[in-house]
Amino acid sequence: MGKVGIEINPENIIISPLHEDFLTEKNIQLDILRLDLIHPMISGNKWFKLQYNIHEAIEQQARSLLSFGGAWSNHLHALAYAGKLFNLKTIGIIRGEEISNPTLDDCKAWGMKLHFISREEYRHKSEQHFLESIQQEFYNSFIIPEGGNNKEGRQGAAEILTHTDPEKYTHIVCPVGTGTTLSGLIESSLPSNRVIGISAIKKGQYLEDEIRSVTTKTNWSVEHDFHFGGFAKKTPELLLFMQEFKSRHDIELDFIYNAKMMFGVYDMTRHQRIGSGSRILVIHTGGLQGNRSLS
């Protein structure tokens, strides 16, 4: 199966070293893969997870692309713009009561039809009877799971490491929401890599079973200690960490995923859970538009 492409400037996919005194003391190399720079609207891991899904939808001559997310969803935001880019209709199934915010305003401006459902109904989004009813209501739509979490999404995420040299690193780290990106990274990793996901979700241990169901590799783990209260939750400590990180490195992190990942990596290196002499690559997965919810 092929893929569709967007205009990505390879020069924008850069790897930046992160210098901290405590890392130098431990002889730890920490680099960040700046996927947040690849495209102004479809940034980070979003395009990787969408590209094969869009190709498949075009192949099937689907009338529209349909997916799921919350009111500040990076995934739906990227999907809406991709639909505009490829002249495809898009439908967003939104969790919760009908509201308006900058993310959803963008989605509507780019042509996405928004359909709000209750949080209780949303919990059934992966069940067959629910998907059948959605398909009846939105006939001949190509349904993409939340976060692009299907084989096409994982296939695209597996291409992230083509923009670096995995042999240079002992550890590869990314934030985890649905586990799609982590699963793709695991599949494209080398046996010498330890792949670590930092969960942004409270009580996200179920993610490990889902990942085991799509990979036979064992060189990975998920950390569950850095969710800061749960998905999209934040604390003054996390927000201060984001501000100080931006001040030192001139790199913005989003509070939902990447700030929690970086906090986790710093904590794990300080407490020897990632040992001295390690060479770490962290994946900045974009999603900075979500920071608009802070204002």
Sequence and secondary structure as in RCSB ss.txt:
>XXXX:A:sequence
MGKVGIEINPENIIISPLHEDFLTEKNIQLDILRLDLIHPMISGNKWFKLQYNIHEAIEQQARSLLSFGGAWSNH
LHALAYAGKLFNLKTIGIIRGEEISNPTLDDCKAWGMKLHFISREEYRHKSEQHFLESIQQEFYNSFIIPEGGNN
KEGRQGAAEILTHTDPEKYTHIVCPVGTGTTLSGLIESSLPSNRVIGISAIKKGQYLEDEIRSVTTKTNWSVEHD
FHFGGFAKKTPELLLFMQEFKSRHDIELDFIYNAKMMFGVYDMTRHQRIGSGSRILVIHTGGLQGNRSLS
>XXXX:A:secstr
         GGG  EEE   HHHHHTT EEEEEEGGGS SSS TTHHHHHHHHHHHHHHTT SEEEEEE TT HH
HHHHHHHHHHTT EEEEEEESS    HHHHHHHHTTEEEEEE HHHHTTTTSHHHHHHHHHHSTTEEE  GGG S
HHHHHHHTTGGGGS GGG SEEEEEESSSHHHHHHHHH  TT EEEEEE STT THHHHHHHTT    SEEEE S
  TTSTT   HHHHHHHHHHHHHH     TTTHHHHHHHHHHHHHTTSS TT EEEEEE   GGGGGGG 
